[in-house]
Amino acid sequence: MEARWCITATPSRTISVMSRPTSAGILLYRRAADGDGLEVLLAHPGGPWFTTKDAGHWSIPKGEADGDESLADVARREFTEETGHAVPDALPIELGSIVQKGGKTVHAWAVEGDLDPATAHSNVFETEWPPRSGKRASFPEIDRVAWFGPAAARRMIKPTQIPLLDRLEAALDGSRATVRRTTISGARTDPDG
C-alpha cells in the first residue's frame, strides 16, 4: 500500500463516517506575499439564498461523503468540483473534524498551495427558483473563492469552522503537531514503523 506523510494538528483519533451527515474538505493555505503571514482560501456558497450574505457564511471547499469513498478522497473530489482545480500535491495536514450548527460533521485537511481566484469555477446544482414557481434554475455551488488573512478569515468563515483555522495555525507554529504516515486506505502507522 502506498503511504504518505501527514501532519496532524490534533491528537490522533480515528476518522470514520458516522450515521449523521458527513462532509470532508480541503483548507488551502499559502504564505502571504510579504512572506510574513498566512492566507487561507475560503469559498462563498452559490445560489440565490446567499447573494446578500457574506460574513459568517464562507466555508472551506467541502462536500458530502458518498458510499465507500474515503474521507480524504471526498475532500479532494469536492475541492476540485468547487474550485475547478486539483488539490496541490503537497503534504496534507489533518485538521480533525468539527460539527456544524445543523449537526453535519466536517472532516478537514489543510494543503499548502496557490490558486488564482479569477480562474476558479464551480460545478452547478439545479433547484426550483423562485420558490413554488414550478421553474427550475441552475446555480453554481460556489459563486466565488478568495484569500483571507487569519483575522479576516475568522470573520468570514462559518463560526463552527473557526477551530479548523486555529488547528492549522497551531500545526504551522509547530505546537501540538505530530507527524504520522497515512496510507491511502486511511490507516495510520507510526513514522518509524
N, C-alpha and C positions, 0 to 999 in steps of 0.2 A: 504494500500500500504506500502511495506517495505521501510524504509528510511535509508540513510547512511549519515554520516557527510562527508563533502567535504570542503577542504580549497581552496579558490580562491586566486590566486596571482594577479589578476587584478580586477578592479571594476566589479561588477556584470553586466552581459549582457546576453541576450537570445542567445543560440546557436541553430541554425536551419540549415537544409540542404538547400543550395541555388541551383540555376539552373546551375552554373558553377561546374566543377569537385570538389568534396569534399572528403577529406580523414580524418581519425582520427587515433591517435596513442598514445602510452604509452612511456614516458621517464622514464625508470627505473633508480633509483639512490640508492647509498649506501654511508655510511661514509667510508672514506679511512681507510686502515688497521691501520694507526697511530692514528686514531680517531680524527684527526685534520683537515680533509679536506673532500671534496665531490668528488664523481666519478659518471659519468653517462654512461649508456650503449648505444652505438651507433651501427648502422648496416651499413654494406657496401653492396651496390647493386650488385647482381649477374648478370650473363650474359656476353657475350663477349665484350660488349661496355665499361665495367667498369674495365676490368682486369688491365689496366695501369693507372687508375685514382684513386687518393687517397684523398689528402687534398681537402676539399671543396665539397666532393661527398658523405660523410657519412650522415646518417639520423636517426631520431628516427624510431623504427619499426612502420609502419603505412600502411594503405591501404584504398581503396575507399569504400564509403558507397554504400550499395545495398538496394534498396526498402525502406521498412518501418523500418528497423533496426535502433535502436537509435545509436547516435554517440559514446556513451560510450561503447555500445556492439560491435560496429565496431572496436573500439580501442582495446578492449580485444581480439576479434577474430583474428585481424591482428597480435597482439603481439604473440599469440600462434602459428599462422601459420608461422610466420617469424623466431621465435626462437625455436619452439618445446617445449616451456614451458608455463604453465599457468601464468597469471598475479598474483603476490602475493596478498593475501587477506590483504591489508593494506589500510589505509586512503588515498584516491586519492587527489591530489592537482590539481585543474582545472587551466590550463595554458592559457586558451583562444585560440585564433586562430591567424594564420599568413597566408599570401598569398605568395605562391611561385612564382618564376620568370615566369612560364608558365601560371599563373592565378589560379592554384588549391588552394583552401582554405584547410588548415590543422588545425584541432582541436586537442588539446593535453591535456593529464593528466599526472602528474608525480606520481609514486608509489615507495615507498621505498622497496627494496628487494635485493636479491643477485642471481646471475646466473653465472655458470661456462661457459665461452665462448667455452671451449672444448666440452661441451655437447650440444651446440646449433645446431639446424639443421632446414632448411627452406623448405617450400613447393617449388615445381618446376613449371616452365612455359615452354611452347614449342613455338619455333619460327623458321622461315626459316633461316638456317645458313649453309654455308656462304650466304650472300645476293644474291638473284636471282639465287641460285643454284638448287632450287626445293627440296632441302633436309631439313628435319625438325630435330631439335636438342632440347634437354631438358637442362635447366639450373636452378640452384637454384635462387629464388627471391632475397635472401640474401646470399652472399657467406661466410660471417663471421660477428661476433659481437665482440666488445672489450670495455673495460672500459677505460675512459679517465677522467683526472682531468679537471677542468673548462678551463684553458688556452689551453690545447691540444684539448679539445672538440670544442672550438671556431675555431681552425684551421682546424679541420677535418670535421665538420658538414657543410651542405649547408648554405651559408651565410643568406638566408632568414629564417632559423630556429634558428639562434642565439638568437632572442628575447625569445624563449622558455627556453633557458638556463638562461637568465637574470631573467625571471619571477620565475623560480624555486629557484634561489639563493635569490631573494627578499622574496619569501614566507618562505624559511627556515630561513632567517635572521629575520623574523617577521615583516618586513616593508611592508606596504600595504596589508598584508594578512588578510582576514576576514574568519570566519568560517560560513559555510552555510550548511544546511541539504538539500540533493538532493535525491528525490525519484527515484525509478527505472525508471519511465517514463521521468525523467529529469526535472520535475517541481521543483522549489525551494520554500522553506519556510524559515521563519526566524528561527534561532536557538532556540528561546524561544517559537515558535509557533508550 
